[in-house]
Amino acid sequence: MKLEQQRVCRVALSPAPTPALLEAFLARPLRPLRGLLDPQRLERVGDDTYTYASRPYGVAGWTLQPQVLLRAAFHDGELLIEQLESRVAGLGAWQERLSFGLEARLRASDLPVVLVAEARVWAELPPVALAVAGPVLNIGLQQLLDRLERRCQRGLRGRAEAWLERRG
């Protein structure tokens, strides 16, 4: 059974850049990734692949620490971030019964020019586990989207504005 949630976040930048400048920022995936994720926990392992180990956080009495392998690539004016692999420390035997996923798209939007971030997260679990694990997983997915939105509005905005200021 698949549980899925998604969110769209619009990040206004000041001063408002041109769409071309915003696309130039997104074209180098490490720039926005460092705004979305803790740079100290992000490691480049290939041309467009990165590992990331989140700090631990609590969900309904569990302490979880996700570790993911990501691919980030810029094509046709959009940065696509895909999770390739994941492990969640703290799940114990549940780790083998669950799978998780994340996909995010970042692009420039015009009128007004803003950075648009769309994220989709999901978890797959056996149907028999839905009654027990489903509510906890839904809370965890919601918390993950909340965290990503905060990082868009703070870290990503800050990185983008600093980069744009250096360019201007």
Phi, psi and omega per residue, in radians:
M1 nan 2.398 -3.095
K2 -1.912 2.209 3.005
L3 -1.822 2.340 -3.049
E4 -2.493 2.493 3.048
Q5 -2.444 2.685 3.095
Q6 -2.539 2.812 -3.123
R7 -2.674 2.582 3.036
V8 -2.026 2.305 -3.125
C9 -2.180 2.253 3.102
R10 -1.870 2.146 -3.079
V11 -1.933 1.895 3.094
A12 -1.419 2.378 -3.125
L13 -1.973 2.594 -3.124
S14 -2.272 2.190 -0.117
P15 -1.232 2.743 -3.102
A16 -1.125 2.183 3.129
P17 -1.455 3.023 2.981
T18 -1.394 2.732 3.062
P19 -1.004 -0.639 -3.135
A20 -1.117 -0.733 3.099
L21 -1.147 -0.708 3.129
L22 -1.148 -0.671 3.072
E23 -1.142 -0.637 3.088
A24 -1.096 -0.659 3.073
F25 -1.103 -0.789 -3.108
L26 -1.256 -0.411 -3.054
A27 -1.132 -0.378 3.053
R28 -1.858 1.652 -2.975
P29 -0.931 -0.524 -3.117
L30 -1.117 -0.546 3.122
R31 -1.041 -1.006 3.134
P32 -1.195 -0.580 3.117
L33 -1.044 -0.686 3.120
R34 -1.193 -0.388 3.044
G35 -1.424 -0.532 -3.124
L36 -1.492 -0.558 -3.027
L37 -2.157 2.716 3.083
D38 -1.106 2.006 -3.099
P39 -1.020 -0.467 3.129
Q40 -1.252 -0.339 -3.114
R41 -1.852 0.026 -3.103
L42 -1.820 2.265 3.142
E43 -2.332 2.270 3.089
R44 -1.385 2.249 -3.136
V45 -2.088 -0.069 3.124
G46 -2.889 -3.074 -3.119
D47 -0.963 -0.782 -3.113
D48 -2.286 0.359 -3.136
T49 -2.090 2.565 -3.056
Y50 -2.503 2.587 2.965
T51 -1.855 2.605 3.123
Y52 -2.541 2.277 3.060
A53 -2.003 1.936 3.140
S54 -1.192 2.764 2.987
R55 -1.318 2.689 -3.132
P56 -1.117 2.572 3.039
Y57 -2.555 2.746 -3.076
G58 -1.677 2.437 3.058
V59 -2.393 1.947 3.059
A60 0.853 0.800 3.087
G61 1.540 -0.073 3.108
W62 -1.784 2.548 3.013
T63 -1.871 2.025 -3.051
L64 -2.055 2.562 3.056
Q65 -2.399 1.715 3.119
P66 -1.233 2.500 3.016
Q67 -2.294 2.208 -3.033
V68 -2.320 2.722 2.952
L69 -1.917 2.162 -3.070
L70 -2.027 2.613 2.921
R71 -2.014 2.291 3.100
A72 -2.262 2.106 -3.104
A73 -2.493 2.478 -3.136
F74 -1.779 2.150 3.114
H75 -2.527 2.406 3.036
D76 0.884 0.764 3.059
G77 1.378 0.186 -3.066
E78 -2.373 2.390 3.033
L79 -1.660 2.086 3.112
L80 -1.832 2.196 3.087
I81 -2.020 2.105 -3.118
E82 -2.170 2.411 3.020
Q83 -1.433 2.213 3.133
L84 -1.675 -0.664 3.138
E85 -2.527 2.745 3.053
S86 -2.668 2.634 2.957
R87 -2.410 2.517 3.109
V88 -2.174 1.801 3.084
A89 -1.137 2.407 3.137
G90 1.886 -0.131 3.137
L91 -1.559 -0.261 -3.118
G92 1.041 -2.349 -3.111
A93 -1.102 -0.383 3.122
W94 -1.126 -0.430 -3.105
Q95 -0.946 -0.674 -3.095
E96 -1.350 -0.297 -3.104
R97 -1.683 -0.222 -3.065
L98 -2.056 2.624 2.953
S99 -2.324 2.623 -3.068
F100 -2.226 2.709 3.099
G101 -2.590 2.734 3.110
L102 -2.580 2.405 3.021
E103 -2.469 2.329 3.119
A104 -2.360 2.564 3.096
R105 -2.271 2.271 3.110
L106 -2.115 2.358 -3.135
R107 -2.700 2.838 3.042
A108 -1.477 2.492 3.052
S109 -2.153 2.580 3.130
D110 -2.018 2.858 -3.141
L111 1.083 1.208 -0.113
P112 -1.436 2.862 3.129
V113 -1.290 2.040 3.080
V114 -2.426 2.842 3.028
L115 -1.609 2.166 3.140
V116 -1.864 2.204 3.098
A117 -2.079 2.158 3.085
E118 -1.992 2.280 3.124
A119 -2.234 2.471 3.067
R120 -2.299 2.226 3.113
V121 -2.191 2.620 3.140
W122 -2.657 2.819 3.043
A123 -2.407 2.441 3.074
E124 -2.041 2.368 -3.116
L125 -2.541 2.759 3.109
P126 -1.099 2.506 -3.131
P127 -0.958 -0.597 -3.124
V128 -1.141 -0.417 -3.110
A129 -1.581 -0.109 -3.043
L130 -1.031 -0.774 -3.089
A131 -1.100 -0.642 -3.111
V132 -1.486 -0.876 -2.999
A133 -1.598 -0.390 -3.070
G134 -0.964 -0.900 3.141
P135 -1.061 -0.696 3.121
V136 -1.159 -0.735 3.129
L137 -1.140 -0.698 3.103
N138 -1.081 -0.707 3.074
I139 -1.104 -0.767 3.138
G140 -1.089 -0.734 3.118
L141 -1.138 -0.711 3.106
Q142 -1.093 -0.764 3.117
Q143 -1.104 -0.666 3.107
L144 -1.102 -0.781 3.106
L145 -1.141 -0.667 3.076
D146 -1.059 -0.777 3.140
R147 -1.111 -0.751 3.116
L148 -1.112 -0.693 3.130
E149 -1.132 -0.748 3.086
R150 -1.058 -0.712 -3.139
R151 -1.198 -0.563 3.045
C152 -1.142 -0.833 -3.048
Q153 -1.268 -0.405 -3.122
R154 -1.902 -1.261 -3.028
G155 -1.110 -0.863 -3.121
L156 -1.145 -0.760 3.103
R157 -1.038 -0.833 -3.126
G158 -1.055 -0.790 3.121
R159 -1.101 -0.797 -3.118
A160 -1.111 -0.802 -3.122
E161 -1.142 -0.675 3.103
A162 -1.145 -0.727 3.128
W163 -1.144 -0.781 3.139
L164 -1.106 -0.650 3.118
E165 -1.114 -0.719 3.104
R166 -1.147 -0.532 -3.122
R167 -1.380 -0.459 -3.021
G168 -1.559 nan nan
